[in-house]
């Protein structure tokens, strides 16, 4: 007897999201349907203002669609009048934002930023020494083994901060990673290291949804690309 396939990590069914502005209602995402499965890398492309970032927030459960449905592992992400999405487990979806430096607490040593998801409610409590060792291991994976885990984000380059933000997302072993322009404004070497980190995560079961203006990079990095139009 064959083993049934697991449900998709996330499914969007004709989701629409609009915003009220001084000039009237603006529809950012209109009836988009897509599915992300384990090990899949889905690229999202399109011009500025086409709703790419809004679609990411919908897929991450950060925003609720006005119409349509989002399912995580086959279960509704939103029920009733809830303003908070329901995830199958802590760390199920992890975002990587466009401005990594702004997303890292400037007062925290980077080991604490990397391991922050491991201290979330619902997870087993770990001693700080364990967390520092975990952070050091992940820094090695990102070719940052030479970086002192006790330094602050202000002592890092922009490319290093981006890799720290990615490590923070991956350390939770998420089912889904949502990344907004992860290689933007990075040099070739840093972009290659970021691509390697994300590809490795996908190879081990994580689904990825990646927004990028770099269509040439998406063509080689993603398995499929969904193009947004204004």
C-alpha positions in Angstrom: 0.0 0.0 0.0 1.4 3.4 -1.0 1.8 6.1 1.6 -0.5 9.1 1.0 1.2 12.3 0.0 1.3 15.0 2.8 -1.0 18.0 2.2 0.5 21.1 0.7 2.3 23.4 3.0 0.2 26.3 2.0 -2.7 26.7 -0.5 -4.1 30.0 -1.6 -7.5 29.8 -3.4 -8.6 32.9 -5.2 -7.3 35.3 -2.5 -8.0 39.0 -2.9 -6.7 41.8 -0.8 -7.6 45.5 -1.2 -6.7 48.7 0.8 -8.6 51.9 1.3 -6.6 54.9 0.3 -7.3 58.7 -0.1 -7.9 58.0 -3.8 -10.3 55.1 -3.2 -9.9 51.4 -2.9 -6.8 49.8 -4.4 -6.7 46.1 -5.0 -3.2 44.8 -4.4 -3.9 41.1 -5.0 -6.8 39.9 -7.1 -8.1 36.3 -7.1 -4.6 34.6 -6.9 -4.5 30.8 -6.5 -1.3 28.8 -5.9 0.0 25.9 -3.9 3.4 25.3 -2.3 4.6 21.8 -1.5 7.6 20.5 0.5 10.9 21.0 -1.3 9.3 23.4 -3.8 10.8 26.8 -4.6 8.2 29.2 -5.9 9.3 32.5 -7.4 7.1 35.6 -7.4 8.0 38.2 -10.0 6.3 41.4 -11.4 6.8 45.1 -11.5 6.7 47.4 -8.5 3.1 47.9 -7.3 1.9 44.6 -8.6 1.2 43.2 -5.1 4.2 40.8 -4.6 4.8 41.8 -1.0 1.1 41.7 -0.2 0.9 38.2 -1.6 3.8 37.2 0.6 2.0 38.5 3.7 -1.1 36.6 2.8 0.8 33.4 2.3 2.6 33.9 5.6 -0.6 34.5 7.5 0.5 38.1 8.4 -2.6 39.5 6.7 -6.0 38.0 6.2 -7.5 38.0 2.6 -10.7 39.9 2.0 -12.0 37.1 0.0 -10.7 33.6 -0.9 -9.0 31.2 1.5 -5.5 30.3 2.8 -4.9 26.7 4.1 -1.8 25.5 6.1 -1.3 21.8 5.8 -4.9 21.4 4.6 -6.4 23.3 7.5 -8.0 26.8 7.3 -5.5 29.5 8.4 -8.3 31.8 9.4 -11.5 30.9 11.2 -14.5 33.0 12.3 -13.6 36.6 13.0 -10.1 35.8 14.2 -7.5 38.4 13.6 -4.7 35.9 14.1 -3.8 33.1 11.7 -3.7 29.6 13.0 -0.5 27.6 12.3 0.0 23.9 12.7 3.0 24.5 15.0 5.3 27.2 16.2 7.8 28.3 13.5 5.6 26.7 10.7 6.1 29.9 8.6 9.2 32.1 8.8 9.6 35.4 7.0 12.8 37.0 5.7 12.3 40.7 5.2 13.8 43.2 2.7 15.6 45.2 5.4 17.5 42.6 7.5 19.3 45.2 9.6 16.0 46.7 10.7 14.6 43.3 11.6 17.5 42.5 13.9 17.5 43.9 17.4 20.5 46.2 17.5 21.1 45.5 21.3 21.2 41.7 21.0 24.3 39.7 20.2 23.8 37.9 16.9 23.6 34.5 18.6 20.5 35.6 20.3 18.9 36.9 17.1 19.7 33.7 15.3 18.2 31.5 18.0 15.2 33.7 18.9 12.7 31.3 17.2 13.9 28.5 19.5 12.8 30.5 22.6 9.2 31.0 21.4 6.3 29.7 23.5 5.7 26.1 23.0 9.3 25.1 22.5 11.5 23.3 25.0 13.6 25.7 27.1 17.3 25.7 26.3 20.3 27.0 28.2 22.0 30.1 26.7 25.1 28.0 26.2 23.2 25.6 24.1 21.7 28.4 22.1 25.2 30.0 21.5 26.5 26.6 20.3 23.5 26.3 17.9 24.2 29.8 16.6 27.8 29.0 16.0 26.9 25.8 14.1 24.5 27.8 11.8 27.1 30.5 11.3 29.5 27.8 10.0 26.8 26.6 7.5 26.5 30.2 6.2 30.2 30.6 5.7 30.3 32.9 8.7 32.2 30.7 11.1 34.8 33.5 11.5 32.2 35.9 12.9 32.1 36.3 16.7 28.5 35.3 17.8 28.6 37.9 20.6 28.9 40.9 18.3 25.9 43.2 17.5 24.3 43.7 14.1 25.9 47.1 13.8 29.3 45.5 13.5 28.2 43.5 10.4 28.0 44.3 6.8 24.6 44.4 5.0 25.3 41.0 3.4 26.2 39.5 6.7 23.0 40.9 8.3 21.0 39.3 5.5 22.6 35.9 6.2 21.9 36.3 9.9 18.2 37.0 9.1 18.1 33.9 6.9 19.7 31.8 9.6 17.1 33.1 12.1 14.4 31.9 9.8 15.9 28.5 9.0 16.9 27.6 12.6 13.2 27.1 13.4 13.1 24.3 10.8 10.0 25.9 9.2 7.7 24.2 6.8 7.6 27.4 4.7 10.0 30.3 4.3 8.7 33.5 2.8 11.6 35.7 1.4 11.2 39.2 0.1 14.1 40.1 -2.2 16.7 38.0 -0.3 19.6 38.8 -2.7 18.8 42.4 -3.5 21.7 44.8 -3.2 24.1 41.9 -2.4 27.4 41.3 -4.2 27.8 38.1 -6.3 29.6 36.1 -3.5 27.0 37.0 -0.9 24.1 36.3 -3.3 25.6 32.9 -4.0 25.9 32.1 -0.3 22.3 33.1 0.3 21.1 31.0 -2.7 23.0 28.0 -1.3 21.4 28.4 2.2 17.9 28.5 0.8 18.5 25.7 -1.8 19.8 23.5 1.0 16.7 24.2 3.1 14.4 23.3 0.2 16.4 20.1 -0.4 15.6 19.1 3.2 11.9 19.6 2.9 11.2 23.3 3.4 8.9 25.1 0.9 10.1 28.5 -0.3 8.3 31.4 -1.7 10.7 34.1 -3.0 10.0 37.5 -4.4 12.6 39.0 -6.6 12.9 41.7 -9.3 15.9 39.6 -10.7 14.0 37.5 -13.2 17.3 35.9 -14.5 18.1 34.7 -11.0 14.6 33.4 -10.4 14.7 31.5 -13.7 17.7 29.5 -12.4 16.8 29.4 -8.7 13.0 28.7 -8.6 11.2 25.6 -9.8 8.2 27.7 -10.9 7.5 31.4 -11.1 4.2 33.2 -10.6 4.1 36.6 -12.3 2.1 39.3 -10.8 0.6 42.1 -12.9 -0.5 45.6 -11.8 
